[in-house]
Protein backbone atom coordinates (compact mmCIF):
# COMPACT_ATOMS: atom_id res chain seq x y z
CA UNK A 1 0.00 0.00 0.00
CA UNK A 2 1.37 3.38 -0.94
CA UNK A 3 1.74 6.21 1.52
CA UNK A 4 -0.81 8.32 -0.36
CA UNK A 5 -3.39 5.54 -0.25
CA UNK A 6 -2.76 4.97 3.46
CA UNK A 7 -3.26 8.68 4.15
CA UNK A 8 -6.47 8.68 2.12
CA UNK A 9 -7.83 5.70 4.07
CA UNK A 10 -6.82 7.29 7.37
CA UNK A 11 -8.60 10.56 6.52
CA UNK A 12 -11.67 8.60 5.43
CA UNK A 13 -11.71 6.65 8.72
CA UNK A 14 -11.34 9.83 10.80
CA UNK A 15 -14.17 11.44 8.87
CA UNK A 16 -16.42 8.44 9.51
CA UNK A 17 -15.69 8.47 13.24
CA UNK A 18 -16.33 12.22 13.48
CA UNK A 19 -19.65 11.80 11.70
CA UNK A 20 -20.70 8.96 14.02
CA UNK A 21 -19.75 10.96 17.12
CA UNK A 22 -21.65 14.01 15.86
CA UNK A 23 -24.78 11.91 15.26
CA UNK A 24 -24.65 10.43 18.77
CA UNK A 25 -24.13 13.87 20.31
CA UNK A 26 -27.18 15.16 18.44
CA UNK A 27 -29.25 12.32 19.93
CA UNK A 28 -27.95 13.06 23.43
CA UNK A 29 -28.59 16.79 23.01
CA UNK A 30 -32.21 16.14 22.05
CA UNK A 31 -32.63 14.13 25.24
CA UNK A 32 -30.97 16.83 27.35
CA UNK A 33 -28.09 14.55 28.33
CA UNK A 34 -24.51 15.48 29.17
CA UNK A 35 -21.14 14.34 27.90
CA UNK A 36 -17.73 13.94 29.52
CA UNK A 37 -14.79 15.70 27.85
CA UNK A 38 -11.15 16.17 28.78
CA UNK A 39 -10.21 19.77 29.56
CA UNK A 40 -6.71 20.62 30.77
CA UNK A 41 -6.12 16.94 31.48
CA UNK A 42 -9.16 16.66 33.74
CA UNK A 43 -12.59 15.17 33.02
CA UNK A 44 -15.35 17.74 32.71
CA UNK A 45 -19.10 17.24 32.31
CA UNK A 46 -20.74 19.48 29.71
CA UNK A 47 -24.14 19.64 28.04
CA UNK A 48 -24.22 17.64 24.81
CA UNK A 49 -25.88 20.57 23.05
CA UNK A 50 -22.76 22.65 23.77
CA UNK A 51 -20.62 20.14 21.89
CA UNK A 52 -23.09 20.01 19.00
CA UNK A 53 -22.83 23.80 18.67
CA UNK A 54 -19.02 23.60 18.71
CA UNK A 55 -19.03 20.96 15.97
CA UNK A 56 -21.35 23.07 13.81
CA UNK A 57 -19.17 26.16 14.29
CA UNK A 58 -16.01 24.23 13.39
CA UNK A 59 -17.67 22.84 10.26
CA UNK A 60 -18.75 26.32 9.16
CA UNK A 61 -15.31 27.83 9.74
CA UNK A 62 -13.65 25.13 7.60
CA UNK A 63 -15.86 25.78 4.57
N, C-alpha and C positions, 0 to 999 in steps of 0.2 A: 504494500500500500504506500502510495506516495505521501509526502508531507502535506501537499495541498489537499489531497483527498481526506486525510486524517483531520486536518483543520476544518474542512467543510463539514464532516460528520460531527465533530465536536461542537461546532457552532449550532448545528441543527439539533443536537441533543440538548444543549443549553436552552435553546429557544423553546423546545417542547416542555422542558421542566418549568421554565418561567410561565408558560401558558397554563400549565396544570395548576401551579401554585396560585396564579391570579384567579382562576376559576373557583378554586376552593375558598380563597379569601372572600370572593364575592358572595358565596353561599353563607359563610360565617357572618359577614357583615349584614346580610338580610335578616339573619336570626338574632342579631345584636350580640354576637359572641366576641370574645377577645382572643388575642394571639400573643405568643411569647416571642420576643426578639432579643437579640444580643446588642446591648448598647454599652460602649466603653468596657467591654469584657464582662459585663454583668447581665443577667437575665432581667428583662423588663416586660411587664404586661401592658399591652396597648389595645385599643379598640381595633377590630378588624377593618372597620370602615376607614380608619386613618391610613392603614396600609394600602387599601384600594385606591384612595385618593393619591397617595404618593406614586403608586404604579402608573396611574393615569397621567399624572404630571410628568413623570419621566418619559413616558411614551410620546407625549406631545412635544417635549423639548428635543427629542431625538429627530423627529420628522422635520 
